[in-house]
Amino acid sequence: MMIYISCAKTMTAQSKLQVPFTTQPYFIDEARQNVMDISQFSMEELGRLLKINSKLAAENYFRYHNFFSSEDKGLPAILSYTGIVFKRLAVKDFSDDDFRYAQEHLLITSFLYGLLRPLDVIKNYRLEGDVRLPERGNISMFDYWKPVLTDFFIAEIKKQGSVLINLASNEMKELFDWKRVCREVRVITPDFQVYKNGKLSTVVIYAKMCRGEMTRFILKSRIENPEQIKSFEWEGFCYNENESSGDHWVFTMG
């Protein structure tokens, strides 16, 4: 069984945590070319490209222009991202065996690196899927990565039993030929919702927290049978059979 989650916009370049080993991203050559292409933009152009303020533009201009510096050794992806999903993963208490298991059963999307394993060493960056680079024929990063990643993604899922637990945000489907992914492997999509005025709705922050908690639950429990995921409970969220349909599994609170 394979899990995949979204990258985060917030990152850190420092961590005291130790991992048993590190690896190089599969698509490091593509990432380096992306960096060289993006480095051609001025600070102001980068701000407009990424739709960020001047402070963030300056920070990321520096990141891209120092990407190849040997002084910045980078960090494993699972330690680099600091968004809500990764906070709830809480890898500070992961054992070496937990990290090893995660390396085989978890993939992380990245608009710069394509797809990452948890222990792939990366450097801090900022990039969005709708960014269009002139060197790419002005296609979006989504369209750039789709033909590159689809075969690889399907092959990795098949290595782990041909079942994918989709805990990424919906837009990440655009990185792949999603219809083909769904034809070739089983895709289970947990959904986390709350009742408001008698109707179910998604609260983004709760959904992100639950995605992180469920990922942690699967990894720490070494779950191989997807049916066991239905036993997941956290802060009042639990599996709701009545609201679920097929491989769309709804977990509700309240």
Order of alpha helices (4+ residues) and beta strands (2+ residues): beta-alpha-alpha-alpha-beta-alpha-alpha-alpha-beta-beta-beta-alpha-beta-alpha-beta-beta-alpha-beta-beta-beta
